[in-house]
C-alpha cells in the first residue's frame, strides 16, 4: 500500500469563503490558546503540559466557548496535536520555541480521519464536502493515481488569496514481477542527473541530452525589483508603532505578489511538462545502481 498526497484548488463562493475564514480563525485561536496554556504552566510551576492533557480539556473548553463546539472534534484535536509536535521539535533542537501565530497568516486545519468530510472525485476535479461547516466546495486538480482518501488538510495561502485541499490517499501498489536484470527485455538504458547550470542531463549510453534551466526568476527579476523599489517608498505597516499600511502600499504589494506568483506558476508548469514527458517515454520499472537511477523503455 502506497500513500500519496494530492493537492486540489478550491473555488468557494462568497458565503463559503466566509465560513472558511471563520473556521481558520477558530483554529488559530485554539492554537494560540494551547501555546498560552503551556507557557503559563511552565512559568508558574515549571511543569510541562502534554498533548493528552490539553486534548482532554477540549470538552470543557467547548462549554466555556460555545463557538468552538460547532467544529469537528477531531479537527480541533489535530490543531492541539500541531502544537504538541511543534514543542516536540523544539525539545529535540530542530526548531525554535513555538510562537503565537497571526490569524491572518494562519495556514489552515486538518481532518486526521475520514469523518467530518467527504470528497467526491475519481482523481480529476470534483467536489469536497465539509460536514461541520455545512458547505460543498468545487475543486479542480488531477491525480495520477487515486485510491482511498484518509486525511484532509484545508490550506489558505494569503499571498495568492487561494484555498487548497491537500488529501492523503492510500493506493494499492502493484510491484512489477521480474527476476534478474538479465530477464528484462529493453531497447535502451537511460540515466539522468540533476544539475545547476543545466536542469537535467539525460544519457542513453551514446549521447547526452541536456535540458536547459529556463531561470524564470531572471527574466522577471527587473520588473520585480522595480515594483519592490516602489513598494519601499510607500508607508509600510508597523505593528509595534501602530502604523497602518497606506492604500498605495497595499496596492503595490499586491502587484509584487502577482509577479512572484507568475514566476512560481511558470516554474511549476515547466517542471510538470518536463517530468511528464520523461515519464511518458519510459517504463515504470526502475533499478538504482551506484546512486544513478536507470529506467527502461
Residue pairs with C-beta under 8 A, 6 or more apart in sequence:
1 170
1 171
1 172
1 173
2 170
2 171
2 172
2 173
3 150
3 168
3 169
3 170
3 171
4 143
4 145
4 147
4 168
4 169
4 171
5 166
5 167
5 168
5 169
6 123
6 141
6 143
6 166
6 167
6 169
7 141
7 164
7 165
7 166
7 167
8 121
8 125
8 126
8 128
8 139
8 140
8 141
8 164
8 165
8 167
9 139
9 140
9 141
9 162
9 163
9 164
9 165
10 128
10 137
10 138
10 139
10 154
10 162
10 163
10 164
10 165
11 137
11 138
11 139
11 140
11 163
12 19
12 20
12 135
12 137
12 163
15 135
16 133
16 135
16 137
17 163
19 133
19 134
19 135
20 133
20 135
20 154
20 156
20 163
21 156
23 71
23 109
23 132
23 133
23 154
24 103
24 106
24 108
24 109
24 154
24 156
25 103
25 106
26 67
26 68
26 71
27 71
27 75
27 76
27 79
27 106
27 108
27 109
28 101
28 102
28 103
28 106
29 103
30 68
30 76
30 79
30 80
31 79
31 82
31 83
31 101
31 106
32 100
32 101
33 61
34 54
34 79
34 80
34 83
35 83
35 98
35 99
35 100
36 100
37 49
37 54
38 48
38 49
38 83
38 87
41 47
41 48
41 49
42 48
50 84
51 80
51 81
51 83
51 84
54 80
54 83
54 84
55 77
55 80
55 81
58 73
58 76
58 77
58 80
61 68
62 68
62 69
63 69
68 76
70 132
71 132
71 133
72 111
72 115
72 116
72 131
72 132
74 111
74 112
74 113
74 115
74 116
75 109
75 110
75 111
75 112
75 116
75 132
77 112
78 109
78 110
78 111
78 112
79 109
79 110
81 112
82 110
83 98
86 95
86 98
87 98
89 95
90 96
90 97
90 98
104 158
105 158
106 156
107 155
107 156
108 153
108 154
108 155
108 156
109 153
109 154
110 151
110 152
110 153
110 154
111 117
111 151
111 152
111 153
111 154
112 151
113 150
113 151
114 149
114 150
115 131
116 130
116 131
116 132
117 128
117 129
117 130
117 131
117 152
118 128
118 129
118 131
119 126
119 127
119 128
119 129
119 149
119 152
119 165
119 167
120 126
120 127
120 128
120 129
121 127
121 139
121 146
122 146
123 142
123 143
123 144
123 145
123 146
124 141
124 142
124 143
125 139
125 140
125 141
125 142
126 139
127 136
127 137
127 138
127 139
128 136
128 137
128 139
128 152
128 165
129 135
129 136
129 137
130 136
130 137
130 154
137 163
137 165
139 165
143 169
145 169
145 171
146 169
146 171
147 169
147 170
147 171
147 172
148 169
148 170
149 167
149 168
149 169
150 168
150 169
150 170
151 167
151 168
152 165
152 166
152 167
152 168
153 165
153 166
153 167
154 163
154 164
154 165
154 166
155 163
155 164
155 165
155 166
156 162
156 163
156 164
157 164
159 257
159 260
159 261
160 257
160 261
176 284
176 285
178 184
178 285
181 287
184 285
184 296
186 283
186 296
186 297
187 297
188 204
188 205
188 297
189 204
189 205
189 294
189 295
189 296
190 202
190 203
190 204
190 282
190 294
190 295
190 297
191 202
191 203
191 292
191 293
191 294
192 200
192 201
192 202
192 203
192 278
192 293
193 200
193 201
193 203
193 292
194 200
195 201
195 213
196 213
197 213
198 210
198 211
198 212
198 213
199 211
199 212
199 213
199 214
199 274
200 210
200 211
200 274
201 208
201 209
201 210
201 211
202 208
202 209
202 210
202 211
202 278
203 209
211 274
214 266
214 270
216 263
216 266
216 267
216 270
217 263
220 259
220 262
220 263
223 259
224 256
224 259
224 260
224 263
227 252
227 255
227 256
227 259
228 256
230 252
231 249
231 252
231 253
231 256
234 245
234 246
234 248
234 249
234 252
235 243
235 245
235 246
235 248
235 249
236 243
236 245
236 249
237 243
237 244
237 245
237 249
245 253
281 297
282 295
282 296
282 297
283 295
283 296
283 297
285 295
285 296
286 293
286 294
286 295
287 293
287 294
287 296
288 294
